[in-house]
Amino acid sequence: MKTIPVTIIAVIFSLLLAVYGGEEKVIGAMKGGKMNEEIKLPAAQLTGSVSLEKALSARRSVRDYKDSALRLSEVAQLLWAAQGITADWGGRTAPSADATYPLEIYAVVGDVEGLKPGVYHYISGSHSLKKTVEGDLREQLSASALGQRCVAEAPVTVVVTAVFDRTTRRYGERGIRYVHMEVGHVGQNVCLQAKTLGLSTVMIGAFRDEAVKGVLKLKEAPLYLIPVGM
């Protein structure tokens, strides 16, 4: 078997770098470097070491967080708890009136290992993220939430939004109530999942809707801000 000269290997490697953009581009893609690029998340864990009863007992609202990054696997688990797929037909972790699923989930990332700062849309069907806005927007989001510092300091804030028409076109005005019920289910899921991961949260409803929509470039109605940290 003939050996390939080192010079030929070097040329091939250079061509690969030219075609694929080099290691920096690949790493950038892994860290969410491109807008709207789908970033596959680590698979959700279906078993854990903390019981539901323990998580319920220990759950508290916490507004002070350590200056510490979250792991991508932790963020993936939180998002799955919010709206992950749990059935072949599309059933999710939170109940929804007649499976209309009006809610959308975003992660406002400031300090998460493996993700560049920005706003990411959670895609339930593929358990993945798509970046929708560039940059660390925690200070702007905090200002939209009446200056609450926990939003500025948390490494990530989960934002729950709603497309009311998905439910109201089936249930009319009553559907608004169903959407509000559903966001409560999602919020509790995130709280309990955070506790099993050794993380803390607080549920925030005090914010200026239009300001939040402007900062995050949303079309949907924001219903919950959930900062999460150590």
HELIX and SHEET records of a PDB file:
HELIX    1   1 VAL A    6  TYR A   20  1                                  15    
HELIX    2   2 GLY A   22  MET A   30  1                                   9    
HELIX    3   3 LEU A   52  ALA A   58  1                                   7    
HELIX    4   4 LEU A   72  GLN A   83  1                                  12    
HELIX    5   5 ALA A   97  ALA A   99  5                                   3    
HELIX    6   6 SER A  124  SER A  126  5                                   3    
HELIX    7   7 ARG A  138  SER A  144  1                                   7    
HELIX    8   8 ARG A  149  GLU A  153  1                                   5    
HELIX    9   9 ASP A  165  TYR A  171  1                                   7    
HELIX   10  10 ARG A  174  THR A  196  1                                  23    
HELIX   11  11 ASP A  209  LEU A  216  1                                   8    
SHEET    1   A 7 GLU A  38  LYS A  40  0                                        
SHEET    2   A 7 SER A 128  GLU A 134 -1                                        
SHEET    3   A 7 GLY A 118  ILE A 123 -1                                        
SHEET    4   A 7 LEU A 103  VAL A 109 -1                                        
SHEET    5   A 7 VAL A 156  ALA A 162 -1                                        
SHEET    6   A 7 ALA A 221  GLY A 229 -1                                        
SHEET    7   A 7 SER A 200  THR A 201 -1                                        
END                                                                             
